């Protein structure tokens, strides 16, 4: 399936589901989950279930072209 501009997609399976792996999370005194250290970010969920570590692919950066020089109009001497 073709990727829409700016969308993340796995290069191995074509999946579009991402996953962030966090190590060391815990529940604090107030009962809320405290986040630990991010060990892997933007990992393909489907490949991870199969045991494959595959990072998502972004669109390649576009080259910026220099603008074309503009022609200047000559003023008539009437």
PQR file with spaces between the fields and no chain letter, atoms N, CA, C, O and H, PARSE charges and radii, in Angstrom:
ATOM       1  N    UNK     1       0.850   -1.178    0.000 -0.4000 1.5000
ATOM       2  CA   UNK     1       0.000    0.000    0.000 -0.0000 2.0000
ATOM       3  C    UNK     1       0.895    1.239    0.000  0.5500 1.7000
ATOM       4  O    UNK     1       1.878    1.307    0.737 -0.5500 1.4000
ATOM       5  N    UNK     2       0.545    2.206   -0.826 -0.4000 1.5000
ATOM       6  CA   UNK     2       1.345    3.413   -0.935 -0.0000 2.0000
ATOM       7  C    UNK     2       1.165    4.273    0.311  0.5500 1.7000
ATOM       8  O    UNK     2       0.069    4.369    0.864 -0.5500 1.4000
ATOM       9  H    UNK     2      -0.254    2.151   -1.425  0.4000 1.0000
ATOM      10  N    UNK     3       2.239    4.884    0.736 -0.4000 1.5000
ATOM      11  CA   UNK     3       2.244    5.690    1.950 -0.0000 2.0000
ATOM      12  C    UNK     3       1.830    7.121    1.644  0.5500 1.7000
ATOM      13  O    UNK     3       2.293    7.719    0.673 -0.5500 1.4000
ATOM      14  H    UNK     3       3.129    4.807    0.287  0.4000 1.0000
ATOM      15  N    UNK     4       0.948    7.667    2.487 -0.4000 1.5000
ATOM      16  CA   UNK     4       0.545    9.063    2.352 -0.0000 2.0000
ATOM      17  C    UNK     4       1.695    9.955    2.820  0.5500 1.7000
ATOM      18  O    UNK     4       2.500    9.515    3.641 -0.5500 1.4000
ATOM      19  H    UNK     4       0.572    7.181    3.276  0.4000 1.0000
ATOM      20  N    UNK     5       1.798   11.173    2.337 -0.4000 1.5000
ATOM      21  CA   UNK     5       2.896   12.055    2.749 -0.0000 2.0000
ATOM      22  C    UNK     5       2.880   12.287    4.257  0.5500 1.7000
ATOM      23  O    UNK     5       1.847   12.626    4.834 -0.5500 1.4000
ATOM      24  H    UNK     5       1.143   11.530    1.670  0.4000 1.0000
ATOM      25  N    UNK     6       4.033   12.101    4.883 -0.4000 1.5000
ATOM      26  CA   UNK     6       4.174   12.336    6.319 -0.0000 2.0000
ATOM      27  C    UNK     6       3.747   11.174    7.193  0.5500 1.7000
ATOM      28  O    UNK     6       3.883   11.262    8.413 -0.5500 1.4000
ATOM      29  H    UNK     6       4.872   11.826    4.414  0.4000 1.0000
ATOM      30  N    UNK     7       3.236   10.090    6.628 -0.4000 1.5000
ATOM      31  CA   UNK     7       2.782    8.955    7.427 -0.0000 2.0000
ATOM      32  C    UNK     7       3.933    7.979    7.670  0.5500 1.7000
ATOM      33  O    UNK     7       4.734    7.714    6.773 -0.5500 1.4000
ATOM      34  H    UNK     7       3.125   10.019    5.637  0.4000 1.0000
ATOM      35  N    UNK     8       4.007    7.446    8.894 -0.4000 1.5000
ATOM      36  CA   UNK     8       5.017    6.448    9.209 -0.0000 2.0000
ATOM      37  C    UNK     8       4.534    5.082    8.748  0.5500 1.7000
ATOM      38  O    UNK     8       3.367    4.733    8.929 -0.5500 1.4000
ATOM      39  H    UNK     8       3.356    7.661    9.623  0.4000 1.0000
ATOM      40  N    UNK     9       5.445    4.303    8.145 -0.4000 1.5000
ATOM      41  CA   UNK     9       5.102    2.972    7.672 -0.0000 2.0000
ATOM      42  C    UNK     9       6.313    2.067    7.793  0.5500 1.7000
ATOM      43  O    UNK     9       7.440    2.485    7.528 -0.5500 1.4000
ATOM      44  H    UNK     9       6.393    4.586    7.998  0.4000 1.0000
ATOM      45  N    UNK    10       6.078    0.815    8.197 -0.4000 1.5000
ATOM      46  CA   UNK    10       7.161   -0.161    8.365 -0.0000 2.0000
ATOM      47  C    UNK    10       7.709   -0.556    7.003  0.5500 1.7000
ATOM      48  O    UNK    10       6.949   -0.787    6.062 -0.5500 1.4000
ATOM      49  H    UNK    10       5.162    0.475    8.413  0.4000 1.0000
ATOM      50  N    UNK    11       9.027   -0.632    6.900 -0.4000 1.5000
ATOM      51  CA   UNK    11       9.647   -1.000    5.625 -0.0000 2.0000
ATOM      52  C    UNK    11       9.624   -2.508    5.398  0.5500 1.7000
ATOM      53  O    UNK    11       9.812   -2.957    4.268 -0.5500 1.4000
ATOM      54  H    UNK    11       9.645   -0.445    7.664  0.4000 1.0000
ATOM      55  N    UNK    12       9.397   -3.303    6.452 -0.4000 1.5000
ATOM      56  CA   UNK    12       9.414   -4.759    6.310 -0.0000 2.0000
ATOM      57  C    UNK    12       8.037   -5.352    6.056  0.5500 1.7000
ATOM      58  O    UNK    12       7.885   -6.188    5.165 -0.5500 1.4000
ATOM      59  H    UNK    12       9.244   -2.938    7.371  0.4000 1.0000
ATOM      60  N    UNK    13       7.013   -4.930    6.834 -0.4000 1.5000
ATOM      61  CA   UNK    13       5.682   -5.535    6.688 -0.0000 2.0000
ATOM      62  C    UNK    13       4.647   -4.569    6.133  0.5500 1.7000
ATOM      63  O    UNK    13       3.567   -4.999    5.729 -0.5500 1.4000
ATOM      64  H    UNK    13       7.137   -4.251    7.557  0.4000 1.0000
ATOM      65  N    UNK    14       4.949   -3.273    6.102 -0.4000 1.5000
ATOM      66  CA   UNK    14       4.012   -2.295    5.588 -0.0000 2.0000
ATOM      67  C    UNK    14       2.991   -1.819    6.610  0.5500 1.7000
ATOM      68  O    UNK    14       2.087   -1.054    6.272 -0.5500 1.4000
ATOM      69  H    UNK    14       5.826   -2.924    6.430  0.4000 1.0000
ATOM      70  N    UNK    15       3.124   -2.266    7.871 -0.4000 1.5000
ATOM      71  CA   UNK    15       2.185   -1.870    8.918 -0.0000 2.0000
ATOM      72  C    UNK    15       2.326   -0.403    9.294  0.5500 1.7000
ATOM      73  O    UNK    15       3.365    0.214    9.059 -0.5500 1.4000
ATOM      74  H    UNK    15       3.858   -2.887    8.146  0.4000 1.0000
ATOM      75  N    UNK    16       1.255    0.151    9.886 -0.4000 1.5000
ATOM      76  CA   UNK    16       1.261    1.565   10.255 -0.0000 2.0000
ATOM      77  C    UNK    16       1.047    1.767   11.751  0.5500 1.7000
ATOM      78  O    UNK    16       0.835    2.897   12.190 -0.5500 1.4000
ATOM      79  H    UNK    16       0.411   -0.351   10.076  0.4000 1.0000
ATOM      80  N    UNK    17       1.098    0.694   12.547 -0.4000 1.5000
ATOM      81  CA   UNK    17       0.925    0.792   13.992 -0.0000 2.0000
ATOM      82  C    UNK    17       2.285    0.961   14.644  0.5500 1.7000
ATOM      83  O    UNK    17       3.205    0.186   14.382 -0.5500 1.4000
ATOM      84  H    UNK    17       1.271   -0.225   12.191  0.4000 1.0000
ATOM      85  N    UNK    18       2.414    1.979   15.498 -0.4000 1.5000
ATOM      86  CA   UNK    18       3.688    2.226   16.159 -0.0000 2.0000
ATOM      87  C    UNK    18       3.603    1.841   17.633  0.5500 1.7000
ATOM      88  O    UNK    18       2.521    1.720   18.208 -0.5500 1.4000
ATOM      89  H    UNK    18       1.666    2.608   15.710  0.4000 1.0000
ATOM      90  N    UNK    19       4.765    1.656   18.212 -0.4000 1.5000
ATOM      91  CA   UNK    19       4.859    1.255   19.601 -0.0000 2.0000
ATOM      92  C    UNK    19       6.067    1.952   20.225  0.5500 1.7000
ATOM      93  O    UNK    19       7.098    2.124   19.574 -0.5500 1.4000
ATOM      94  H    UNK    19       5.644    1.754   17.744  0.4000 1.0000
ATOM      95  N    UNK    20       5.934    2.349   21.483 -0.4000 1.5000
ATOM      96  CA   UNK    20       7.034    2.920   22.240 -0.0000 2.0000
ATOM      97  C    UNK    20       7.303    2.000   23.421  0.5500 1.7000
ATOM      98  O    UNK    20       6.388    1.685   24.181 -0.5500 1.4000
ATOM      99  H    UNK    20       5.096    2.210   22.012  0.4000 1.0000
ATOM     100  N    UNK    21       8.543    1.568   23.584 -0.4000 1.5000
ATOM     101  CA   UNK    21       8.920    0.659   24.663 -0.0000 2.0000
ATOM     102  C    UNK    21       9.522    1.485   25.795  0.5500 1.7000
ATOM     103  O    UNK    21      10.480    2.231   25.594 -0.5500 1.4000
ATOM     104  H    UNK    21       9.287    1.824   22.966  0.4000 1.0000
ATOM     105  N    UNK    22       8.934    1.338   27.008 -0.4000 1.5000
ATOM     106  CA   UNK    22       9.376    2.089   28.181 -0.0000 2.0000
ATOM     107  C    UNK    22       9.818    1.095   29.246  0.5500 1.7000
ATOM     108  O    UNK    22       9.096    0.147   29.554 -0.5500 1.4000
ATOM     109  H    UNK    22       8.156    0.732   27.171  0.4000 1.0000
ATOM     110  N    UNK    23      11.005    1.311   29.810 -0.4000 1.5000
ATOM     111  CA   UNK    23      11.535    0.445   30.858 -0.0000 2.0000
ATOM     112  C    UNK    23      11.543    1.203   32.184  0.5500 1.7000
ATOM     113  O    UNK    23      11.937    2.368   32.234 -0.5500 1.4000
ATOM     114  H    UNK    23      11.592    2.082   29.560  0.4000 1.0000
ATOM     115  N    UNK    24      11.112    0.551   33.243 -0.4000 1.5000
ATOM     116  CA   UNK    24      11.198    1.138   34.578 -0.0000 2.0000
ATOM     117  C    UNK    24      10.014    1.983   34.983  0.5500 1.7000
ATOM     118  O    UNK    24      10.171    2.886   35.806 -0.5500 1.4000
ATOM     119  H    UNK    24      10.792   -0.396   33.202  0.4000 1.0000
ATOM     120  N    UNK    25       8.824    1.729   34.439 -0.4000 1.5000
ATOM     121  CA   UNK    25       7.630    2.466   34.863 -0.0000 2.0000
ATOM     122  C    UNK    25       7.181    1.942   36.224  0.5500 1.7000
ATOM     123  O    UNK    25       7.390    0.773   36.548 -0.5500 1.4000
ATOM     124  H    UNK    25       8.696    0.996   33.771  0.4000 1.0000
ATOM     125  N    UNK    26       6.563    2.815   37.016 -0.4000 1.5000
ATOM     126  CA   UNK    26       6.068    2.403   38.334 -0.0000 2.0000
ATOM     127  C    UNK    26       4.850    3.227   38.712  0.5500 1.7000
ATOM     128  O    UNK    26       4.601    4.283   38.129 -0.5500 1.4000
ATOM     129  H    UNK    26       6.393    3.764   36.752  0.4000 1.0000
ATOM     130  N    UNK    27       4.093    2.747   39.686 -0.4000 1.5000
ATOM     131  CA   UNK    27       2.930    3.460   40.187 -0.0000 2.0000
ATOM     132  C    UNK    27       3.369    4.252   41.407  0.5500 1.7000
ATOM     133  O    UNK    27       3.903    3.692   42.364 -0.5500 1.4000
ATOM     134  H    UNK    27       4.296    1.889   40.160  0.4000 1.0000
ATOM     135  N    UNK    28       3.139    5.562   41.367 -0.4000 1.5000
ATOM     136  CA   UNK    28       3.585    6.445   42.440 -0.0000 2.0000
ATOM     137  C    UNK    28       2.622    6.456   43.622  0.5500 1.7000
ATOM     138  O    UNK    28       1.646    5.708   43.649 -0.5500 1.4000
ATOM     139  H    UNK    28       2.705    6.017   40.589  0.4000 1.0000
ATOM     140  N    UNK    29       2.908    7.310   44.594 -0.4000 1.5000
ATOM     141  CA   UNK    29       2.103    7.432   45.809 -0.0000 2.0000
ATOM     142  C    UNK    29       0.680    7.900   45.499  0.5500 1.7000
ATOM     143  O    UNK    29      -0.271    7.526   46.185 -0.5500 1.4000
ATOM     144  H    UNK    29       3.702    7.919   44.573  0.4000 1.0000
ATOM     145  N    UNK    30       0.550    8.726   44.452 -0.4000 1.5000
ATOM     146  CA   UNK    30      -0.769    9.251   44.116 -0.0000 2.0000
ATOM     147  C    UNK    30      -1.593    8.300   43.249  0.5500 1.7000
ATOM     148  O    UNK    30      -2.711    8.640   42.862 -0.5500 1.4000
ATOM     149  H    UNK    30       1.323    9.030   43.894  0.4000 1.0000
ATOM     150  N    UNK    31      -1.064    7.119   42.939 -0.4000 1.5000
ATOM     151  CA   UNK    31      -1.786    6.123   42.157 -0.0000 2.0000
ATOM     152  C    UNK    31      -1.655    6.283   40.657  0.5500 1.7000
ATOM     153  O    UNK    31      -2.287    5.542   39.904 -0.5500 1.4000
ATOM     154  H    UNK    31      -0.156    6.843   43.253  0.4000 1.0000
ATOM     155  N    UNK    32      -0.853    7.231   40.205 -0.4000 1.5000
ATOM     156  CA   UNK    32      -0.645    7.450   38.781 -0.0000 2.0000
ATOM     157  C    UNK    32       0.616    6.720   38.324  0.5500 1.7000
ATOM     158  O    UNK    32       1.548    6.503   39.099 -0.5500 1.4000
ATOM     159  H    UNK    32      -0.340    7.833   40.817  0.4000 1.0000
ATOM     160  N    UNK    33       0.617    6.353   37.060 -0.4000 1.5000
ATOM     161  CA   UNK    33       1.783    5.659   36.497 -0.0000 2.0000
ATOM     162  C    UNK    33       2.861    6.686   36.187  0.5500 1.7000
ATOM     163  O    UNK    33       2.614    7.672   35.494 -0.5500 1.4000
ATOM     164  H    UNK    33      -0.140    6.529   36.431  0.4000 1.0000
ATOM     165  N    UNK    34       4.058    6.444   36.707 -0.4000 1.5000
ATOM     166  CA   UNK    34       5.228    7.289   36.432 -0.0000 2.0000
ATOM     167  C    UNK    34       6.016    6.629   35.310  0.5500 1.7000
ATOM     168  O    UNK    34       6.317    5.437   35.360 -0.5500 1.4000
ATOM     169  H    UNK    34       4.259    5.643   37.271  0.4000 1.0000
ATOM     170  N    UNK    35       6.341    7.414   34.313 -0.4000 1.5000
ATOM     171  CA   UNK    35       7.029    6.879   33.142 -0.0000 2.0000
ATOM     172  C    UNK    35       8.507    6.677   33.420  0.5500 1.7000
ATOM     173  O    UNK    35       9.139    7.487   34.099 -0.5500 1.4000
ATOM     174  H    UNK    35       6.097    8.383   34.273  0.4000 1.0000
ATOM     175  N    UNK    36       9.051    5.594   32.894 -0.4000 1.5000
ATOM     176  CA   UNK    36      10.465    5.293   33.057 -0.0000 2.0000
ATOM     177  C    UNK    36      11.275    5.804   31.876  0.5500 1.7000
ATOM     178  O    UNK    36      11.012    6.890   31.360 -0.5500 1.4000
ATOM     179  H    UNK    36       8.538    4.936   32.343  0.4000 1.0000
ATOM     180  N    UNK    37      12.255    5.028   31.451 -0.4000 1.5000
ATOM     181  CA   UNK    37      13.153    5.395   30.362 -0.0000 2.0000
ATOM     182  C    UNK    37      12.648    4.800   29.048  0.5500 1.7000
ATOM     183  O    UNK    37      12.325    3.614   28.983 -0.5500 1.4000
ATOM     184  H    UNK    37      12.469    4.146   31.870  0.4000 1.0000
ATOM     185  N    UNK    38      12.581    5.618   28.015 -0.4000 1.5000
ATOM     186  CA   UNK    38      12.179    5.134   26.689 -0.0000 2.0000
ATOM     187  C    UNK    38      13.364    4.396   26.083  0.5500 1.7000
ATOM     188  O    UNK    38      14.421    4.988   25.863 -0.5500 1.4000
ATOM     189  H    UNK    38      12.843    6.582   28.068  0.4000 1.0000
ATOM     190  N    UNK    39      13.191    3.094   25.811 -0.4000 1.5000
ATOM     191  CA   UNK    39      14.285    2.303   25.248 -0.0000 2.0000
ATOM     192  C    UNK    39      14.170    2.146   23.739  0.5500 1.7000
ATOM     193  O    UNK    39      15.187    2.001   23.061 -0.5500 1.4000
ATOM     194  H    UNK    39      12.333    2.613   25.990  0.4000 1.0000
ATOM     195  N    UNK    40      12.963    2.172   23.200 -0.4000 1.5000
ATOM     196  CA   UNK    40      12.772    2.095   21.748 -0.0000 2.0000
ATOM     197  C    UNK    40      11.549    2.928   21.387  0.5500 1.7000
ATOM     198  O    UNK    40      10.497    2.804   22.015 -0.5500 1.4000
ATOM     199  H    UNK    40      12.136    2.290   23.751  0.4000 1.0000
ATOM     200  N    UNK    41      11.688    3.772   20.380 -0.4000 1.5000
ATOM     201  CA   UNK    41      10.590    4.644   19.978 -0.0000 2.0000
ATOM     202  C    UNK    41      10.299    4.434   18.494  0.5500 1.7000
ATOM     203  O    UNK    41      11.220    4.205   17.709 -0.5500 1.4000
ATOM     204  H    UNK    41      12.542    3.873   19.870  0.4000 1.0000
ATOM     205  N    UNK    42       9.037    4.509   18.106 -0.4000 1.5000
ATOM     206  CA   UNK    42       8.580    4.325   16.728 -0.0000 2.0000
ATOM     207  C    UNK    42       8.964    2.948   16.190  0.5500 1.7000
ATOM     208  O    UNK    42       9.537    2.831   15.106 -0.5500 1.4000
ATOM     209  H    UNK    42       8.289    4.695   18.743  0.4000 1.0000
ATOM     210  N    UNK    43       8.641    1.908   16.959 -0.4000 1.5000
ATOM     211  CA   UNK    43       8.898    0.531   16.563 -0.0000 2.0000
ATOM     212  C    UNK    43       7.616   -0.044   15.975  0.5500 1.7000
ATOM     213  O    UNK    43       6.526    0.267   16.456 -0.5500 1.4000
ATOM     214  H    UNK    43       8.175    2.003   17.839  0.4000 1.0000
ATOM     215  N    UNK    44       7.726   -0.873   14.948 -0.4000 1.5000
ATOM     216  CA   UNK    44       6.565   -1.504   14.330 -0.0000 2.0000
ATOM     217  C    UNK    44       5.980   -2.545   15.280  0.5500 1.7000
ATOM     218  O    UNK    44       6.691   -3.440   15.740 -0.5500 1.4000
ATOM     219  H    UNK    44       8.611   -1.126   14.558  0.4000 1.0000
ATOM     220  N    UNK    45       4.685   -2.429   15.574 -0.4000 1.5000
ATOM     221  CA   UNK    45       4.015   -3.331   16.516 -0.0000 2.0000
ATOM     222  C    UNK    45       3.931   -4.747   15.968  0.5500 1.7000
ATOM     223  O    UNK    45       4.181   -5.704   16.701 -0.5500 1.4000
ATOM     224  H    UNK    45       4.108   -1.702   15.201  0.4000 1.0000
ATOM     225  N    UNK    46       3.582   -4.899   14.693 -0.4000 1.5000
ATOM     226  CA   UNK    46       3.403   -6.232   14.102 -0.0000 2.0000
ATOM     227  C    UNK    46       4.734   -6.987   14.004  0.5500 1.7000
ATOM     228  O    UNK    46       4.776   -8.188   14.270 -0.5500 1.4000
ATOM     229  H    UNK    46       3.378   -4.122   14.098  0.4000 1.0000
ATOM     230  N    UNK    47       5.803   -6.313   13.633 -0.4000 1.5000
ATOM     231  CA   UNK    47       7.117   -6.965   13.555 -0.0000 2.0000
ATOM     232  C    UNK    47       7.619   -7.322   14.948  0.5500 1.7000
ATOM     233  O    UNK    47       8.272   -8.352   15.117 -0.5500 1.4000
ATOM     234  H    UNK    47       5.769   -5.338   13.417  0.4000 1.0000
ATOM     235  N    UNK    48       7.325   -6.486   15.957 -0.4000 1.5000
ATOM     236  CA   UNK    48       7.762   -6.774   17.317 -0.0000 2.0000
ATOM     237  C    UNK    48       7.087   -8.032   17.855  0.5500 1.7000
ATOM     238  O    UNK    48       7.705   -8.787   18.605 -0.5500 1.4000
ATOM     239  H    UNK    48       6.795   -5.650   15.819  0.4000 1.0000
ATOM     240  N    UNK    49       5.820   -8.271   17.481 -0.4000 1.5000
ATOM     241  CA   UNK    49       5.134   -9.496   17.905 -0.0000 2.0000
ATOM     242  C    UNK    49       5.813  -10.733   17.331  0.5500 1.7000
ATOM     243  O    UNK    49       5.783  -11.801   17.942 -0.5500 1.4000
ATOM     244  H    UNK    49       5.318   -7.657   16.871  0.4000 1.0000
ATOM     245  N    UNK    50       6.423  -10.591   16.159 -0.4000 1.5000
ATOM     246  CA   UNK    50       7.135  -11.704   15.525 -0.0000 2.0000
ATOM     247  C    UNK    50       8.593  -11.806   15.968  0.5500 1.7000
ATOM     248  O    UNK    50       9.301  -12.727   15.563 -0.5500 1.4000
ATOM     249  H    UNK    50       6.446   -9.723   15.662  0.4000 1.0000
ATOM     250  N    UNK    51       9.045  -10.860   16.800 -0.4000 1.5000
ATOM     251  CA   UNK    51      10.417  -10.887   17.287 -0.0000 2.0000
ATOM     252  C    UNK    51      11.403  -10.129   16.425  0.5500 1.7000
ATOM     253  O    UNK    51      12.612  -10.298   16.581 -0.5500 1.4000
ATOM     254  H    UNK    51       8.469  -10.111   17.129  0.4000 1.0000
ATOM     255  N    UNK    52      10.916   -9.301   15.520 -0.4000 1.5000
ATOM     256  CA   UNK    52      11.768   -8.521   14.619 -0.0000 2.0000
ATOM     257  C    UNK    52      11.750   -7.073   15.092  0.5500 1.7000
ATOM     258  O    UNK    52      10.680   -6.504   15.307 -0.5500 1.4000
ATOM     259  H    UNK    52       9.934   -9.164   15.393  0.4000 1.0000
ATOM     260  N    UNK    53      12.924   -6.475   15.256 -0.4000 1.5000
ATOM     261  CA   UNK    53      13.011   -5.066   15.631 -0.0000 2.0000
ATOM     262  C    UNK    53      13.083   -4.236   14.356  0.5500 1.7000
ATOM     263  O    UNK    53      14.101   -4.231   13.665 -0.5500 1.4000
ATOM     264  H    UNK    53      13.794   -6.938   15.081  0.4000 1.0000
ATOM     265  N    UNK    54      12.003   -3.539   14.051 -0.4000 1.5000
ATOM     266  CA   UNK    54      11.917   -2.757   12.832 -0.0000 2.0000
ATOM     267  C    UNK    54      11.436   -1.358   13.176  0.5500 1.7000
ATOM     268  O    UNK    54      10.343   -1.190   13.715 -0.5500 1.4000
ATOM     269  H    UNK    54      11.175   -3.542   14.612  0.4000 1.0000
ATOM     270  N    UNK    55      12.245   -0.354   12.867 -0.4000 1.5000
ATOM     271  CA   UNK    55      11.863    1.033   13.109 -0.0000 2.0000
ATOM     272  C    UNK    55      11.084    1.548   11.913  0.5500 1.7000
ATOM     273  O    UNK    55      11.297    1.121   10.778 -0.5500 1.4000
ATOM     274  H    UNK    55      13.134   -0.491   12.429  0.4000 1.0000
ATOM     275  N    UNK    56      10.181    2.468   12.188 -0.4000 1.5000
ATOM     276  CA   UNK    56       9.316    2.999   11.140 -0.0000 2.0000
ATOM     277  C    UNK    56      10.114    3.927   10.222  0.5500 1.7000
ATOM     278  O    UNK    56      11.087    4.554   10.641 -0.5500 1.4000
ATOM     279  H    UNK    56      10.007    2.815   13.110  0.4000 1.0000
ATOM     280  N    UNK    57       9.682    3.999    8.961 -0.4000 1.5000
ATOM     281  CA   UNK    57      10.364    4.794    7.948 -0.0000 2.0000
ATOM     282  C    UNK    57       9.584    6.083    7.728  0.5500 1.7000
ATOM     283  O    UNK    57       8.363    6.060    7.567 -0.5500 1.4000
ATOM     284  H    UNK    57       8.891    3.490    8.620  0.4000 1.0000
ATOM     285  N    UNK    58      10.288    7.197    7.721 -0.4000 1.5000
ATOM     286  CA   UNK    58       9.674    8.475    7.419 -0.0000 2.0000
ATOM     287  C    UNK    58       9.948    8.816    5.966  0.5500 1.7000
ATOM     288  O    UNK    58      10.763    8.169    5.309 -0.5500 1.4000
ATOM     289  H    UNK    58      11.280    7.216    7.852  0.4000 1.0000
ATOM     290  N    UNK    59       9.270    9.825    5.474 -0.4000 1.5000
ATOM     291  CA   UNK    59       9.516   10.289    4.122 -0.0000 2.0000
ATOM     292  C    UNK    59      10.938   10.825    4.014  0.5500 1.7000
ATOM     293  O    UNK    59      11.416   11.478    4.941 -0.5500 1.4000
ATOM     294  H    UNK    59       8.607   10.351    6.008  0.4000 1.0000
ATOM     295  N    UNK    60      11.624   10.566    2.906 -0.4000 1.5000
ATOM     296  CA   UNK    60      12.962   11.145    2.749 -0.0000 2.0000
ATOM     297  C    UNK    60      12.865   12.659    2.667  0.5500 1.7000
ATOM     298  O    UNK    60      11.878   13.186    2.153 -0.5500 1.4000
ATOM     299  H    UNK    60      11.236   10.035    2.152  0.4000 1.0000
ATOM     300  N    UNK    61      13.870   13.366    3.164 -0.4000 1.5000
ATOM     301  CA   UNK    61      13.806   14.830    3.103 -0.0000 2.0000
ATOM     302  C    UNK    61      13.841   15.322    1.658  0.5500 1.7000
ATOM     303  O    UNK    61      14.560   14.784    0.816 -0.5500 1.4000
ATOM     304  H    UNK    61      14.672   12.938    3.581  0.4000 1.0000
ATOM     305  N    UNK    62      13.059   16.341    1.397 -0.4000 1.5000
ATOM     306  CA   UNK    62      13.006   16.897    0.052 -0.0000 2.0000
ATOM     307  C    UNK    62      14.111   17.926   -0.115  0.5500 1.7000
ATOM     308  O    UNK    62      14.393   18.703    0.798 -0.5500 1.4000
ATOM     309  H    UNK    62      12.475   16.778    2.081  0.4000 1.0000
ATOM     310  N    UNK    63      14.731   17.927   -1.281 -0.4000 1.5000
ATOM     311  CA   UNK    63      15.774   18.895   -1.572 -0.0000 2.0000
ATOM     312  C    UNK    63      15.135   20.237   -1.897  0.5500 1.7000
ATOM     313  O    UNK    63      14.156   20.317   -2.639 -0.5500 1.4000
ATOM     314  H    UNK    63      14.502   17.296   -2.022  0.4000 1.0000
ATOM     315  N    UNK    64      15.699   21.264   -1.338 -0.4000 1.5000
ATOM     316  CA   UNK    64      15.202   22.611   -1.600 -0.0000 2.0000
ATOM     317  C    UNK    64      15.931   23.151   -2.819  0.5500 1.7000
ATOM     318  O    UNK    64      17.159   23.234   -2.841 -0.5500 1.4000
ATOM     319  H    UNK    64      16.495   21.199   -0.736  0.4000 1.0000
ATOM     320  N    UNK    65      15.160   23.513   -3.825 -0.4000 1.5000
ATOM     321  CA   UNK    65      15.762   24.031   -5.042 -0.0000 2.0000
ATOM     322  C    UNK    65      15.852   25.545   -4.952  0.5500 1.7000
ATOM     323  O    UNK    65      15.000   26.209   -4.362 -0.5500 1.4000
ATOM     324  H    UNK    65      14.162   23.445   -3.807  0.4000 1.0000
ATOM     325  N    UNK    66      16.898   26.062   -5.550 -0.4000 1.5000
ATOM     326  CA   UNK    66      17.058   27.503   -5.570 -0.0000 2.0000
ATOM     327  C    UNK    66      16.047   28.097   -6.556  0.5500 1.7000
ATOM     328  O    UNK    66      15.772   27.501   -7.598 -0.5500 1.4000
ATOM     329  H    UNK    66      17.590   25.522   -6.030  0.4000 1.0000
ATOM     330  N    UNK    67      15.500   29.261   -6.231 -0.4000 1.5000
ATOM     331  CA   UNK    67      14.517   29.859   -7.144 -0.0000 2.0000
ATOM     332  C    UNK    67      15.168   30.265   -8.460  0.5500 1.7000
ATOM     333  O    UNK    67      16.340   30.636   -8.510 -0.5500 1.4000
ATOM     334  H    UNK    67      15.723   29.745   -5.385  0.4000 1.0000
ATOM     335  N    UNK    68      14.376   30.183   -9.519 -0.4000 1.5000
ATOM     336  CA   UNK    68      14.875   30.577  -10.832 -0.0000 2.0000
ATOM     337  C    UNK    68      15.028   32.093  -10.858  0.5500 1.7000
ATOM     338  O    UNK    68      14.221   32.804  -10.261 -0.5500 1.4000
ATOM     339  H    UNK    68      13.424   29.881   -9.479  0.4000 1.0000
ATOM     340  N    UNK    69      16.055   32.598  -11.544 -0.4000 1.5000
ATOM     341  CA   UNK    69      16.209   34.058  -11.613 -0.0000 2.0000
ATOM     342  C    UNK    69      15.071   34.675  -12.422  0.5500 1.7000
ATOM     343  O    UNK    69      14.662   34.141  -13.453 -0.5500 1.4000
ATOM     344  H    UNK    69      16.711   32.020  -12.029  0.4000 1.0000
ATOM     345  N    UNK    70      14.578   35.786  -11.944 -0.4000 1.5000
ATOM     346  CA   UNK    70      13.476   36.468  -12.626 -0.0000 2.0000
ATOM     347  C    UNK    70      14.023   37.417  -13.690  0.5500 1.7000
ATOM     348  O    UNK    70      15.078   38.033  -13.533 -0.5500 1.4000
ATOM     349  H    UNK    70      14.909   36.220  -11.106  0.4000 1.0000
ATOM     350  N    UNK    71      13.277   37.505  -14.755 -0.4000 1.5000
ATOM     351  CA   UNK    71      13.668   38.458  -15.806 -0.0000 2.0000
ATOM     352  C    UNK    71      13.151   39.837  -15.429  0.5500 1.7000
ATOM     353  O    UNK    71      12.016   39.994  -14.980 -0.5500 1.4000
ATOM     354  H    UNK    71      12.420   37.005  -14.883  0.4000 1.0000
ATOM     355  N    UNK    72      13.981   40.797  -15.614 -0.4000 1.5000
ATOM     356  CA   UNK    72      13.555   42.171  -15.347 -0.0000 2.0000
ATOM     357  C    UNK    72      13.056   42.790  -16.646  0.5500 1.7000
ATOM     358  O    UNK    72      13.660   42.630  -17.707 -0.5500 1.4000
ATOM     359  H    UNK    72      14.904   40.669  -15.979  0.4000 1.0000
ATOM     360  N    UNK    73      11.949   43.492  -16.535 -0.4000 1.5000
ATOM     361  CA   UNK    73      11.382   44.138  -17.729 -0.0000 2.0000
ATOM     362  C    UNK    73      12.124   45.457  -17.964  0.5500 1.7000
ATOM     363  O    UNK    73      12.361   46.226  -17.032 -0.5500 1.4000
ATOM     364  H    UNK    73      11.459   43.622  -15.674  0.4000 1.0000
ATOM     365  N    UNK    74      12.476   45.695  -19.194 -0.4000 1.5000
ATOM     366  CA   UNK    74      13.131   46.945  -19.553 -0.0000 2.0000
ATOM     367  C    UNK    74      12.082   48.046  -19.644  0.5500 1.7000
ATOM     368  O    UNK    74      11.001   47.845  -20.198 -0.5500 1.4000
ATOM     369  H    UNK    74      12.284   45.070  -19.951  0.4000 1.0000
ATOM     370  N    UNK    75      12.411   49.203  -19.095 -0.4000 1.5000
ATOM     371  CA   UNK    75      11.502   50.347  -19.173 -0.0000 2.0000
ATOM     372  C    UNK    75      11.711   51.050  -20.503  0.5500 1.7000
ATOM     373  O    UNK    75      12.843   51.302  -20.918 -0.5500 1.4000
ATOM     374  H    UNK    75      13.289   49.366  -18.645  0.4000 1.0000
ATOM     375  N    UNK    76      10.626   51.357  -21.152 -0.4000 1.5000
ATOM     376  CA   UNK    76      10.757   52.053  -22.436 -0.0000 2.0000
ATOM     377  C    UNK    76      11.044   53.544  -22.175  0.5500 1.7000
ATOM     378  O    UNK    76      10.568   54.118  -21.195 -0.5500 1.4000
ATOM     379  H    UNK    76       9.707   51.153  -20.816  0.4000 1.0000
ATOM     380  N    UNK    77      11.824   54.146  -23.067 -0.4000 1.5000
ATOM     381  CA   UNK    77      12.242   55.553  -22.898 -0.0000 2.0000
ATOM     382  C    UNK    77      11.346   56.451  -23.756  0.5500 1.7000
ATOM     383  O    UNK    77      11.868   57.198  -24.584 -0.5500 1.4000
ATOM     384  H    UNK    77      12.209   53.680  -23.863  0.4000 1.0000
ATOM     385  N    UNK    78      10.058   56.411  -23.596 -0.4000 1.5000
ATOM     386  CA   UNK    78       9.146   57.263  -24.374 -0.0000 2.0000
ATOM     387  C    UNK    78       9.025   58.622  -23.785  0.5500 1.7000
ATOM     388  O    UNK    78       8.298   59.462  -24.315 -0.5500 1.4000
ATOM     389  H    UNK    78       9.634   55.805  -22.923  0.4000 1.0000
